[in-house]
Amino acid sequence: MSKGLIFFCCACAILLFTIINLSVGPIISKTIGKSWGIDNCKYLSDVCDESTDSGDELKYGDEWNRDECNNKKGMHDMEYTSFIFNAVIGFVCGLLGLLHLFDLKKEFVSKTGLIGLGCGIVGFIFSFVYVILNGIVYTSYYTTDNPNTNSMYKRDSDGVFAEKKGTNFECIYFDSQYNTHALMAKYSDLIQKQYNYDKDLVKSYATINSNCKKNPNICENTNGKLLASDYPGCDKLYASGYNEYIGITNKDISDRFLTTLLLSLFVCLANIGLAIFGFLLFRTPGEF
């Protein structure tokens, strides 16, 4: 396969993957993060600087709010920037490569290679930054601004959030006193069945003692332990609120994050290929 054909294929791959990203991106599609781009992170940063808290109280309080705002806003901006820029890169470099494959304007091959080199480097940087921010938001934060998806407390595949051990119930996802965020289902968790409609889970919930169905927020400010005597007849505590009308909105959100994350990784690789073969064409334009 010639260098020119590989250059053209890299450009086409960038364009194809980016078109898919533009159609499924969680922010561009308005599925999530409608306010992220205009959130006042500077205010939260000032609040953090002036906070009198310390230790975990500061880490999981004001610092968490500041970092969450910055990361979500950064992802919002980079989703638009990287997707639009890569779409332009793929189209322009693909068109130039196609012209040269048909033996048109072959005298401009070296310039095309130089364009591919520059665009590939910039495209890789934008895509890689987006991948990092997407990964951070996807695995660290949870939804608070989507009217169709309320913030959800974590539970296992059966809906359990606490198990009986001796004279206490221990909250499975408890981390530390101030880290209430550990109790929440992150965007990466929302793909699982317990946060979406599941026929078998609906049936199993119908057979559970109502006394064993509780709001997982009872794990907050309890050091992760609950008195077993307060929940007679229960070996496990199940998250209340699961119902058959929940739909698959949560899975859709998680799928969009994951899809754009993976496709952006492929775009990164394609940009590397574009830059490498652009450089080779710049050095030896006669080998197109």
N, C-alpha and C positions, 0 to 999 in steps of 0.2 A: 504494500500500500504506500503510495507516494506521500511525501510530507504535506503537499497541498491538500490532498484528500483528507488526511487526518486533521489538518487545520479546519477544514470545512465541517467535518463531523463534530469536532469539539464545539464549534460555533452553533451548530444545529442542536446539539445536546443542551447547551446553555439556554437557547431560545425555547426549546420544548419543555424542559423542566421548569423554567421560569413562568411560562404560560400556565402550566398546571398550578404553580405556587400562587400566581395572581388570582386564580379562580377559587382556591381553597384556603388561602392565608387566613388565619383566625381574626386578624385585625382588619385587613383589606376587605374581607367579606362582611365586616360589621358583626361577626358572630360574638366577639368579645372585645373588650378594651376600647370602647367608644370614647371614653374620657381620658385615656392614658396620655394622649398627646398634649393635653392642656392641663394636666394635673400640676398643682403648685408645689413642686419638689423643693424649691428654694425656701419656702416657708417651713416645710418639714425639716429641712437642714438647719434652719435657724432655731427651731424648737429643740432639736437634738443638741445643738451647741450650747443652749441655755439651760438644758435639763440639769436638775440636781440629783437625778437617779444615778446609780452606779451598778457595776456587775451585771448579772443576768437581767435585772429589772430594766437597765438601760439597753442592753443587747437585744432583748426581745420586745422592747417597748419603742422608744423614740428612734433608736438606730434601725430597728427592723422596718418601721414605717418609712423612714428616709430611703433606705436601700431598696425597699420594694417599689417605691415611687420611681426612683432613678432607673431601676432595671426594667420596669414595665414601660416607662416613657422611652427608654433607649431602644427596647424591642420594637415599640410602635414606630419610631422614626426610622430604624434600620430596615424594618419590613418594607416600608414604602421605598426607601432609598435603594436597597440592594435589589429588590425585585424589578423596579423600573430601570435601573442602570443595567442590570444583566439582560433585560429584554432588548435594550438598545444595542448592547454589545453583541448579543447573539444575532440580531437582525443585520447589523452593519457588517460584522466580520463574515457572517454566512453569505451575504450578498456579494461581498468582495471575493470571497473564496470561490463562489459559483461562477462569477465572471471569468476568473482566471482558469477555472477548470474547462471552460469553453474557449480557452485561448484568446480571451479578450483582455486588452490592457495589460499584457504580460510585462510591459516595461515598468509597471507600478507594483510588481510583486514585492520588492524590497520594502516599499512604503507600507504595503498591506501587512507585511510581517512585523514592521515596527508598530503599526497600529494594534495588531494582535498582541504583541508583547506588552504594551502599555495597558491595554484594556484588560488583558488576562490578569495582570498584577493587581490592578485596582479592583476588578471584579472579585478576585479571590479574597482580598482584604475585606471588602464589604460583606461578602457571603459568609466569611469565617466569623466576623464580628456578630453577624446576625445569628449564626448557629450557636455561638456562646450565649448570647442573651436569651435566645429561645430556650436553650437547655436550662438556664438558670431559672427562668420564669416557669417553665413547664414542670420542673421538679421541686421548686421551692415555695411556690405561692398558690393561692386558691382564689376562686372567683368571688367577687364582692359587688360587682357592678352589672351583672347580667340579670334582667328581670325574669328570665326564664329558668335560671339556675341559682338557687340559693346556696350559700356556703354550707357545706356538708361536713359533719364530723366523720372521722374515719371509723370503719367497721370492717370485719373480715367478710369472706364470701357468704357466710351465713347470717350476717347482720350483727355479729357479736362485737361488743366493744369492751367488755369486762368479764373476767372469769373468776370463779370462787376458788380461793386458796386459803384453807384453814378457816379462820374467823372473819376473813375479809374478802372483798372483791377487789381484784387488782385491775386497773385500767390498762389495757393492752398497749395503747399508744402514748401513755403518759411519759413525758421526758423529764421535766423539771418544773418547779413551782411557777415560774414566770413564762415558760415556753408553752403557751396555750396553742401556738401555731402547729405544734406537733400533733395535736388532736384533730386537725382539719385535713380533709381529703384534698390533695394537691391536684392540679390539672392532669398530671400524669396518672393519678389514681382513678380519674373519672371514666376511664375506658373499661373498668371492671364492672361485672354484672350487678353488684350490689348497689351501684349508683345509677342504674338504669332499669328499665322494665325487664323483669325475668319471671316467667310463669311459675317455675318451681319455687322461687323465693316467695312469691305471693302466696302460694299454697302453704309453705312452711310457716309463714308469719301468722296465718289464720289459726294454727294449732298451738301457738305459744301463749302461755299464761300472760295475761295483760299486765300483771304485777312485775313481770320480767322485762317489759318493754319500757325503756326510760330514755330521756334525752341525754346524750353523752356529755352535755355540758356540766353534768354533776361531777365529772372528773376534774373540773377546774377547781383550784384552790383546796384540794383535798389530799395533796401529796400522792395522788394516784391510787388511794385506797379508800374503800367504802365498807361500812360495817355490813357483814352478811346478815345480821339479825334484822336489818331494815328491809330485807328482800326475801322473806320466807318462801320456801318452795322453789327457789331459783338456784341453778348451778352456773348459769350464764346470764348476762344482761344484754339485751338486744336494743339496737338503736330504734327508737320510735320514729314514726313519720313515714316509713316506707309504705308505698301504696301502688296499686296497679296502674295508676294514671301518670306515673313518673316519666314515661316515654324514654327516648334515647338521646335527648338533647345533650346530656353530659358526655356520652360517647362521641357524639359529633364534634364537640369542642376539643376533646382529647385527641381524636383522630386528626383534626386539622393541625394542631400543634406538631404531632408526630410526623405527619406527612411532609409539612414544610421543612421540618428539621432534617429529615432524611434526604429529601430532594435537594436541599441547600448544600448538603454534604457532597452530593453528586455534582452540583454546580461548581463547588470549590475545586473538585478534581478536574472538571472540564476546563475551568479557567486556568489551572496549572498547565494542562495540555495545550491550551490556546497560547499561553505565554511561551512555553518551550518551543513549540513548532513555529510560532511567530518569530522567535529569535533565530531559529534555524533558517527560515525563509529569508530573513533579513541578511543573514550571513551568506547564504548561497541561493539567491533568487532563481538561478537557472535550474534548480532541482525541484521546482514546484510540481 
